[in-house]
Amino acid sequence: MNRPSLLPPGIGTTRCVPVRLVVIVLALFLAGDPARAQLVDPEKGTRDGSPLDDLPPHITLVTDAGMRPDWSPNGDALLYLDRSPLGDVWEIDVETRETRQLTGHFAHRGFTRAQYLENGDVLLCGPTSGPLPTAARPEAGRFTGVLSVLRTGKRLRPPQALGISCWEGVVASRKAMRIAWNRSDIDYTDDDLVGRVLGGISELWTGRIRFLGGRATLVDVAQRADRTAVSPIAVLEAQAFRPRGEDELVFTAYAYQGGEVMGLDLATGTVRNYSNSPVYEEVEGISPEGDWALVERDLESTAVPGPLDVWRLSLDGRSTWERLTYFNRYRGGYYASNPTVHPSGRRFAFQLSIDGPTEGEGRGLLVFDLEHYTNPPP
């Protein structure tokens, strides 16, 4: 969304301004020392055409539409949404390319997130009331979701509500019916945006899903941290339980050095910063061994994230970075985002993104073979 009155003089971007931009800028102002990126990305925006025109052999196009992919527990299929901010949920067999719509059999307002649960069912986040997107407010409904569970047997039924609100990303364990989510009342489409950001709630929660009499129920619900664990106005988004023990919740802290990859020890409450860099980062998928994570990163920006690419970050405390995609080399606002790691750890899926009226708009799903790539590419 473009809200120039909230930006400092001189800041501009060719991208549609991300909703979290306001939080980041406020953080820089309140700190009294606006951070500046220390790195450069000389090839950004230097090529004509599309990343799909020159895919390296280790990247394969799976669909020409879709966004926010997630691997099935057995690694055979991808779950994805068909549009942003509120879409239908689909499943595609990666080998046969056969697709199945999972949310076309019941009335709904659209979904913002969908994640496979450990048993193959699907955890959904989507609004059940309130305004829907319009030209004036293209992201209405994005921040007012409710959690539900969709059973994925041969006979699809409407999802079962869990009675808990959700905000942005949701997390499903790879080993148990455990989930994590964000509780927040920060709605970036609200007229009182600054008040929402400064005085709003931003919390990380966990719970377990049990089926009682065939109905999904959320138990062992617990708040794990709030924004003050990082900074007074940090905005937190849970991303993954860290394998193998899953005793750490990896999350992104927005409005803290632009965006940082953080870990929350679920036993002690201790918070650790894994990225420790002056540029924008947002963590996504994690390897099955828990030794590295995939991160959306923009080398040249802290306050205003531009076209992103996917990087691999070590989680051993040394903050070692390895760039994996170069989609932002192309003009027109192309970038790579939303990577999700295959259960084998040998490949990952991600989306082709391009600027649009809503943040995170996907233009296709791709698979990256980690065993056969060269870095840097030609």
C-alpha positions in Angstrom: 0.0 0.0 0.0 1.3 3.5 -0.7 0.9 5.8 2.2 3.5 8.5 1.4 2.5 10.7 4.3 4.1 8.2 6.7 7.4 8.0 4.9 10.4 10.3 5.6 11.4 12.7 2.9 13.5 11.2 0.1 12.4 7.6 0.5 10.9 6.1 -2.6 10.6 2.7 -4.3 9.4 1.3 -7.6 7.7 -1.5 -5.8 4.3 -1.4 -4.3 5.1 -0.3 -0.7 5.0 -3.3 1.6 2.5 -3.0 4.5 5.3 -3.6 7.1 7.2 -0.6 5.7 5.5 1.7 8.2 6.6 -0.4 11.1 10.2 -0.4 9.9 10.3 3.4 9.3 8.8 4.1 12.7 11.4 1.9 14.3 14.2 3.8 12.6 12.8 7.1 13.6 12.3 6.1 17.3 15.8 4.8 17.4 17.1 8.2 16.4 19.7 6.6 14.1 18.3 5.6 10.7 20.1 2.5 9.6 21.7 2.3 6.2 22.4 -0.8 4.2 26.1 -1.8 4.2 26.0 -4.0 1.1 25.4 -3.7 -2.6 23.6 -5.7 -5.3 25.1 -4.3 -8.6 23.0 -6.5 -10.9 19.6 -5.7 -9.5 17.2 -4.5 -12.2 19.8 -4.6 -15.0 18.2 -7.2 -17.3 15.2 -7.2 -19.6 12.7 -10.0 -19.8 11.7 -12.4 -17.1 13.5 -14.8 -14.8 11.5 -17.6 -16.6 13.3 -16.7 -19.8 16.6 -17.9 -18.6 16.1 -20.5 -15.8 19.2 -22.4 -14.8 19.0 -26.3 -15.0 18.6 -26.6 -11.3 15.3 -24.6 -11.2 12.1 -26.1 -12.7 8.8 -24.4 -13.2 5.9 -26.4 -11.7 3.0 -24.0 -12.2 2.5 -20.7 -14.0 0.3 -19.4 -11.2 0.1 -19.7 -7.4 1.8 -18.5 -4.3 2.9 -19.5 -0.7 3.8 -23.1 -1.4 4.2 -25.8 1.3 5.4 -29.4 0.9 3.3 -32.3 1.9 4.6 -34.5 4.7 5.7 -37.2 2.2 7.2 -34.6 -0.2 5.1 -35.6 -3.2 2.8 -32.6 -3.4 2.7 -28.8 -2.9 -0.1 -26.9 -1.2 -0.6 -23.3 -2.5 -2.9 -20.4 -2.7 -4.2 -19.1 -6.1 -4.3 -15.3 -5.3 -3.5 -12.6 -2.7 -4.5 -11.5 -0.2 -7.5 -13.9 0.0 -7.5 -17.0 -2.1 -8.5 -20.6 -2.6 -6.3 -23.5 -1.6 -5.0 -26.0 -4.1 -2.8 -29.1 -4.1 -0.5 -30.2 -6.9 1.3 -33.5 -7.4 4.8 -32.3 -8.3 5.5 -35.3 -10.5 2.3 -35.6 -12.5 1.2 -31.9 -12.2 -2.3 -33.1 -11.3 -4.1 -30.4 -9.3 -6.9 -30.5 -6.8 -8.8 -27.6 -5.3 -9.3 -28.1 -1.6 -11.5 -25.2 -0.8 -14.0 -25.1 -3.6 -16.7 -27.1 -2.0 -17.9 -24.7 0.6 -18.6 -21.0 0.9 -15.8 -18.9 2.4 -14.2 -15.4 2.2 -10.8 -16.6 1.1 -7.6 -17.7 2.9 -4.3 -15.9 3.6 -2.3 -19.0 4.7 -2.4 -22.8 4.3 0.0 -25.3 5.9 0.1 -29.1 6.0 -0.3 -30.6 9.4 1.8 -33.6 10.4 -1.1 -36.0 9.6 -1.7 -34.5 6.1 -4.6 -32.3 7.0 -4.4 -28.6 6.4 -4.2 -25.7 8.8 -5.9 -22.6 7.4 -6.0 -18.9 8.3 -8.7 -16.7 6.8 -11.3 -14.2 7.8 -14.8 -15.2 8.6 -16.3 -11.7 8.7 -15.4 -8.1 8.0 -14.5 -6.2 4.8 -13.2 -7.9 1.7 -10.6 -6.4 -0.7 -11.6 -3.5 -2.8 -9.7 -1.2 -5.2 -9.3 1.4 -2.4 -8.2 -1.2 0.2 -6.8 -4.2 -1.8 -5.5 -5.9 1.4 -8.7 -5.8 3.4 -9.2 -9.1 5.3 -5.5 -10.0 5.3 -5.0 -9.3 9.0 -8.3 -10.5 10.5 -7.9 -14.3 10.0 -9.3 -17.2 12.1 -7.6 -20.6 12.4 -9.4 -23.7 11.2 -8.5 -27.3 10.2 -9.4 -28.9 6.8 -9.6 -32.7 6.8 -8.1 -33.9 3.5 -9.6 -37.4 3.1 -11.3 -38.5 -0.1 -14.5 -36.8 0.9 -13.8 -33.1 1.6 -15.9 -31.3 4.2 -15.9 -27.7 5.4 -13.0 -26.8 7.7 -13.4 -27.0 11.5 -12.9 -23.7 13.3 -10.4 -23.6 16.2 -11.8 -20.4 17.7 -8.4 -18.6 17.6 -7.5 -15.5 15.6 -4.4 -15.6 13.4 -2.2 -12.9 11.9 0.0 -13.5 8.8 2.1 -16.7 9.0 1.1 -19.9 10.7 3.4 -22.8 11.6 2.8 -26.5 11.6 5.2 -29.0 13.2 6.8 -31.7 11.0 6.7 -34.2 13.9 3.6 -33.7 15.9 0.2 -32.0 15.8 1.6 -28.8 17.2 1.2 -25.4 15.7 2.3 -21.8 16.3 0.7 -18.6 15.3 0.8 -14.8 15.7 -1.7 -12.9 17.8 -1.9 -9.2 16.8 -4.4 -6.4 16.4 -2.1 -4.5 14.0 -4.2 -4.0 10.8 -2.3 -2.1 8.2 -5.5 -1.3 6.3 -6.8 0.7 9.4 -7.2 4.4 9.2 -5.3 4.9 12.5 -2.3 3.0 11.2 0.3 4.7 13.4 -1.7 4.2 16.5 -2.2 0.6 15.7 1.5 0.0 15.2 2.7 1.9 18.3 0.0 0.6 20.7 -0.8 -2.7 19.1 -0.4 -6.3 20.3 2.2 -8.6 18.7 2.6 -12.0 20.3 3.8 -15.6 19.5 1.6 -18.5 20.6 1.7 -22.3 20.4 -0.8 -25.1 20.9 -1.6 -28.7 20.0 -4.5 -30.0 17.8 -6.4 -33.0 19.0 -9.4 -34.7 17.4 -12.2 -35.4 19.9 -15.1 -37.3 18.4 -13.8 -36.4 15.0 -13.7 -32.7 15.8 -10.5 -30.6 15.8 -9.8 -29.0 19.2 -6.9 -26.8 20.2 -5.3 -27.7 23.6 -2.1 -26.7 25.5 -2.5 -23.1 24.3 0.3 -20.9 25.6 1.6 -17.4 24.9 5.4 -17.7 24.3 6.6 -14.1 23.7 5.4 -10.6 22.9 7.0 -7.8 21.0 8.9 -6.5 24.1 11.2 -9.6 23.9 12.8 -7.9 20.9 11.9 -4.2 21.2 8.9 -2.1 22.2 7.6 -1.8 18.7 8.9 -5.0 17.1 6.3 -6.9 15.1 6.8 -10.7 15.3 5.9 -13.4 12.8 6.4 -17.1 13.6 7.9 -19.1 10.7 8.9 -22.6 11.8 9.7 -25.0 14.7 13.4 -25.7 14.4 14.3 -29.3 13.8 15.3 -31.7 15.1 14.0 -31.2 18.6 11.6 -28.5 17.7 12.3 -26.8 21.0 12.9 -23.5 19.3 10.5 -21.3 17.4 12.2 -19.4 14.5 10.5 -16.1 13.7 11.0 -12.8 11.9 11.3 -9.6 13.9 10.1 -6.7 11.8 11.0 -3.1 12.9 14.2 -4.4 14.3 17.3 -3.6 12.2 14.8 -3.7 9.2 14.0 -7.4 9.7 15.9 -10.1 11.5 15.9 -13.8 11.8 15.3 -14.7 15.4 15.0 -17.8 17.5 12.9 -18.3 20.7 13.9 -21.0 23.1 10.5 -22.5 24.0 11.8 -23.8 27.4 13.6 -20.7 28.7 12.1 -17.9 26.6 15.5 -16.8 25.5 15.6 -14.9 22.2 18.6 -15.2 19.8 19.4 -13.2 16.7 20.7 -15.4 13.9 21.0 -12.9 11.0 22.7 -9.9 12.6 22.9 -7.8 9.5 22.0 -4.2 8.6 19.7 -5.2 5.7 16.2 -6.5 5.4 15.7 -10.3 6.0 12.6 -12.5 6.5 13.1 -16.1 7.4 11.0 -18.8 5.7 11.8 -22.5 5.4 14.2 -24.5 7.5 16.3 -27.6 6.7 15.2 -31.0 8.2 18.4 -31.0 10.3 17.8 -27.5 11.6 21.3 -26.3 10.5 20.2 -23.7 8.0 17.2 -21.6 7.0 16.0 -20.0 3.8 15.6 -16.3 4.0 14.1 -13.6 1.8 16.7 -10.8 1.6 17.3 -7.4 0.0 21.0 -6.4 0.1 20.4 -2.7 -0.6 17.7 -1.8 1.8 16.8 -1.7 5.5 13.8 0.6 5.7 12.2 -0.1 2.3 12.4 -3.7 1.2 12.7 -3.9 -2.6 12.8 -7.0 -4.9 14.0 -9.9 -2.8 15.9 -13.0 -3.5 16.3 -16.3 -1.6 19.4 -16.8 0.6 20.6 -19.7 2.8 21.6 -18.7 6.3 23.5 -20.9 8.7 21.9 -21.3 12.1 25.2 -22.2 13.9 25.6 -18.6 15.2 28.1 -17.5 12.6 25.6 -15.8 10.4 27.0 -17.3 7.2 25.1 -16.3 4.0 24.8 -18.0 0.6 22.8 -16.5 -2.2 20.6 -19.0 -4.1 18.4 -17.0 -6.5 19.0 -14.0 -8.7 15.5 -13.1 -9.8 15.8 -9.4 -8.9 18.3 -9.0 -11.8 15.3 -8.5 -14.1 13.5 -5.2 -14.5 9.8 -5.0 -13.9 9.8 -5.8 -10.2 10.5 -9.6 -10.4 11.8 -11.4 -7.3 11.9 -14.8 -5.6 10.1 -15.4 -2.3 8.3 -17.8 0.0 10.7 -20.7 -0.1 9.7 -24.0 1.6 12.2 -26.9 2.1 11.4 -30.4 0.9 11.4 -33.0 3.7 14.6 -34.5 2.2 16.4 -31.2 2.5 17.7 -31.7 -1.1 15.4 -29.1 -2.8 13.0 -26.4 -2.1 9.9 -24.8 -3.7 9.4 -21.1 -4.0 7.3 -18.6 -5.9 8.0 -16.1 -8.7 6.8 -12.8 -7.4 6.1 -9.5 -9.1 5.0 -6.1 -7.9 1.2 -5.7 -7.8 -1.6 -4.0 -5.7 -1.1 -6.6 -3.0 2.1 -7.7 -1.3 3.4 -11.2 -2.0 1.5 -11.7 -5.3 2.6 -15.0 -6.8 3.1 -15.6 -10.5 4.1 -19.3 -10.4 5.8 -22.0 -8.4 9.2 -23.4 -9.0 11.5 -26.1 -7.5 15.2 -25.5 -6.8 17.5 -28.6 -6.8 20.1 -27.9 -4.1 22.3 -30.9 -5.2 22.8 -29.7 -8.7 23.1 -25.9 -8.7 26.1 -23.7 -9.3 26.7 -20.5 -7.4 27.0 -17.8 -8.7 25.0 -18.5 -11.9 26.2 -17.5 -15.4 
